[in-house]
């Protein structure tokens, strides 16, 4: 059931990128899709019975791998920075165009 919800999140973001015409909504849809991908990665990486590799009194237990956590944190930071750069680009476009609809911007900029 959780896998279906994560897949639905990814598909909602994907279809938002395709069907929304407003540039800000496209950026939000991309963020929703990346959040779904990150949630799917966490869902796959999580396993029962593993312990965090920290100092404790427990001996001879199976430890979880900390690398997926580092990869996910990196993906979150990169996604945030890409979103910020795209929003700056949309702000620059909004200075020249009265609308943020992609169809209208393409019509006004084609010769």
C-alpha positions as CSV (number, residue, x, y, z in Angstrom):
1,X,0.0,0.0,0.0
2,X,2.8,2.4,0.8
3,X,4.5,1.6,-2.5
4,X,1.3,2.6,-4.3
5,X,1.1,5.9,-2.5
6,X,4.8,6.7,-3.4
7,X,4.2,5.7,-7.0
8,X,1.1,7.9,-7.1
9,X,3.1,10.8,-5.8
10,X,5.7,10.3,-8.5
11,X,3.0,10.1,-11.2
12,X,1.2,13.2,-9.9
13,X,4.5,15.1,-10.2
14,X,5.2,13.7,-13.6
15,X,1.8,14.5,-15.0
16,X,1.9,18.0,-13.4
17,X,5.2,18.7,-15.3
18,X,3.6,17.6,-18.6
19,X,0.1,19.1,-18.3
20,X,0.5,22.3,-16.3
21,X,1.2,25.4,-18.3
22,X,2.2,27.8,-15.5
23,X,6.0,27.7,-15.0
24,X,5.7,27.9,-11.2
25,X,3.3,25.0,-11.2
26,X,5.8,23.0,-13.3
27,X,8.5,23.7,-10.7
28,X,6.2,22.6,-7.8
29,X,5.3,19.5,-9.8
30,X,9.0,18.7,-10.3
31,X,9.5,19.1,-6.5
32,X,6.6,16.7,-5.8
33,X,8.1,14.2,-8.2
34,X,11.6,14.4,-6.6
35,X,10.0,14.0,-3.2
36,X,8.3,10.8,-4.4
37,X,11.5,9.5,-5.7
38,X,13.3,10.2,-2.4
39,X,10.4,8.5,-0.5
40,X,10.7,5.5,-2.8
41,X,14.4,5.2,-2.2
42,X,13.9,5.4,1.6
43,X,11.1,2.7,1.3
44,X,13.5,0.4,-0.6
45,X,16.4,1.0,1.8
46,X,14.6,0.5,5.0
47,X,14.7,-3.0,6.6
48,X,13.5,-4.4,9.9
49,X,16.0,-5.8,12.4
50,X,18.9,-3.4,11.6
51,X,20.4,-1.1,14.1
52,X,22.1,2.3,13.7
53,X,25.9,2.1,13.7
54,X,26.4,4.1,16.9
55,X,28.3,3.3,20.1
56,X,26.2,1.1,22.4
57,X,26.5,-1.9,24.7
58,X,24.9,-4.3,22.1
59,X,27.3,-6.6,20.5
60,X,27.1,-8.7,17.3
61,X,24.1,-7.1,15.7
62,X,23.4,-6.3,12.1
63,X,24.0,-2.6,11.4
64,X,22.3,-0.6,8.7
65,X,24.3,1.0,6.0
66,X,24.7,4.8,6.5
67,X,25.5,5.5,2.8
68,X,21.8,5.7,1.6
69,X,21.1,8.3,4.2
70,X,24.0,10.4,2.9
71,X,22.8,9.9,-0.7
72,X,19.3,11.1,0.3
73,X,20.5,14.1,2.1
74,X,22.6,15.0,-0.9
75,X,19.6,14.6,-3.2
76,X,17.5,16.8,-1.0
77,X,20.1,19.6,-1.1
78,X,20.6,19.3,-4.8
79,X,16.9,19.3,-5.4
80,X,16.5,22.5,-3.3
81,X,19.3,24.3,-5.1
82,X,17.9,23.3,-8.5
83,X,14.4,24.6,-7.4
84,X,15.9,27.9,-6.3
85,X,17.8,28.4,-9.6
86,X,14.6,27.6,-11.6
87,X,12.6,30.1,-9.5
88,X,15.2,32.8,-10.1
89,X,14.9,32.0,-13.9
90,X,11.1,32.4,-13.6
91,X,11.5,35.7,-11.8
92,X,13.8,36.9,-14.7
93,X,11.2,35.7,-17.2
94,X,8.4,37.5,-15.4
95,X,10.2,40.8,-15.8
96,X,9.9,40.6,-19.6
97,X,6.6,38.8,-19.9
98,X,3.2,39.7,-18.3
99,X,2.4,36.0,-17.8
100,X,4.0,32.8,-16.6
101,X,2.1,30.6,-19.0
102,X,4.5,28.7,-21.2
103,X,2.3,28.9,-24.3
104,X,2.1,32.7,-24.1
105,X,5.9,33.1,-23.5
106,X,6.6,30.9,-26.5
107,X,4.2,32.9,-28.7
108,X,5.7,36.2,-27.7
109,X,9.3,35.0,-28.2
110,X,9.0,33.3,-31.5
111,X,9.8,35.3,-34.6
